[in-house]
Amino acid sequence: MNEAQDSYRQFFHFVTVRAGDSLLVATGKITLRILGILMMIILSPFLFIGLFMAFAAAF
C-alpha cells in the first residue's frame, strides 16, 4: 500500500505545473495529469470487479 501511495505521490509531483514551465510543458503536464487520473479510475479495483461481474453475467 505504501509503495502505491509513493508512486502516486511521485507521479503527481512530476506533473505539477511550476512557475518556470513553458506553455508547452505546462500543457503536457496537464494532459499527463488528466490521463493519469483516468487510468487510476479505469484500473480501480471496484470498477474492475464490477466490469468483471457484468461481463460474466453477459456470457
N, C-alpha and C positions, 0 to 999 in steps of 0.2 A: 504494500500500500504506500509506503514512504517513497519507494522508487517511482511509482506512478505520479505521486504529487511532485516530486523533484523534476520529473520530465515535463509535466505541465507547467511548472514554475519557470523552468529554463526556456520553454517554448514561448511563453507569454513575455518573458524578459527580452527574448530575441526580437519579437515582433512589436515591441513597444516603440511608438514613434517618439523620437527625441528632437530637441530644438535644432540641432545641426544637420538633420536629414534633409536631403533634397526632395523635391516634389515626387520624383520618380521612385526614390527609395521609400518614401512615406506611403505612396500608393501601393507599392509591392508589399510593404509590411501590413497594411490594412487588408489587402487581398489575402495574404497568408493567414492573418488572424481569423478572417471570415471562414476560409477553408478549414482551418484547424477546428473552429467551433463546430462547423458542420460535420467534420469527421468524428469528433467526440460524440455528437448526437447520434450519428449513424452507428457508431460502434458501441453505443451504450448497451450494457448487458440487459437492461429491462426491455429495450426496443428489440434487441436480438432475440430474446426469449419469446416476445410477442410475435415477431415475424415468423419464428420457427413454428410456433403453435398454429399460426394462421396457414402457413404452407402445409403443415402436417394435416390439418383439417381439410384442406382443399384437395389433397391427393389421397 
